[in-house]
């Protein structure tokens, strides 16, 4: 939700992300499969990755097609 739109995100605030995450957890939604990609791989790519790496991995993670930073 908070990633820049050019990488498949929605450019939303951290507060909005927090609210959605809390509601998903409260409803018992299956959020575990994306946890590593969303909480670890993607933030590291956003901060330290090259532009090529960001464009290669982040859109797939944002679409739920890739759960890690591997092809």
C-alpha positions as CSV (number, residue, x, y, z in Angstrom):
1,X,0.0,0.0,0.0
2,X,2.7,2.5,0.9
3,X,5.2,1.7,-1.9
4,X,5.5,4.3,-4.8
5,X,3.0,3.7,-7.6
6,X,5.8,3.2,-10.2
7,X,6.7,-0.1,-8.4
8,X,3.1,-1.4,-8.1
9,X,2.2,0.3,-4.8
10,X,-0.6,2.7,-4.1
11,X,1.4,5.5,-2.4
12,X,-0.8,5.4,0.7
13,X,0.1,6.5,4.2
14,X,1.6,4.3,6.9
15,X,-1.5,4.9,9.0
16,X,-3.8,3.6,6.3
17,X,-1.5,0.5,6.0
18,X,-1.7,0.0,9.7
19,X,-5.5,0.2,9.8
20,X,-5.9,-2.3,6.9
21,X,-3.4,-4.7,8.4
22,X,-5.2,-4.6,11.8
23,X,-8.5,-5.2,10.1
24,X,-7.2,-8.1,8.1
25,X,-5.7,-9.7,11.2
26,X,-8.9,-9.2,13.2
27,X,-10.9,-10.8,10.5
28,X,-8.6,-13.8,10.3
29,X,-7.4,-13.1,6.8
30,X,-4.6,-15.3,5.5
31,X,-1.8,-12.8,5.6
32,X,1.2,-15.0,6.3
33,X,2.2,-15.8,2.7
34,X,3.2,-12.3,1.9
35,X,4.8,-11.4,5.3
36,X,8.4,-11.9,4.3
37,X,8.1,-10.1,1.0
38,X,6.0,-7.2,2.4
39,X,7.9,-6.7,5.6
40,X,11.5,-7.6,4.7
41,X,12.4,-8.1,1.0
42,X,10.5,-5.2,-0.4
43,X,11.6,-2.5,2.1
44,X,15.2,-3.6,1.6
45,X,14.8,-3.3,-2.2
46,X,13.2,0.1,-1.9
47,X,16.0,1.4,0.3
48,X,19.1,-0.4,-1.0
49,X,18.2,-2.0,-4.4
50,X,19.1,-0.8,-7.8
51,X,16.4,0.6,-10.0
52,X,16.6,-2.5,-12.1
53,X,16.0,-4.7,-9.1
54,X,13.1,-2.6,-7.9
55,X,11.4,-2.8,-11.3
56,X,12.1,-6.5,-11.6
57,X,10.8,-7.6,-8.2
58,X,8.5,-5.1,-6.6
59,X,5.5,-5.1,-9.1
60,X,5.2,-8.9,-8.8
61,X,5.4,-8.7,-5.0
62,X,2.7,-5.9,-5.0
63,X,0.4,-8.1,-7.2
64,X,0.8,-11.1,-4.9
65,X,2.6,-13.1,-7.6
66,X,6.0,-13.2,-5.9
67,X,6.5,-13.8,-2.2
68,X,10.2,-13.1,-2.1
69,X,12.9,-11.2,-4.0
70,X,13.6,-14.1,-6.4
71,X,12.4,-14.6,-9.9
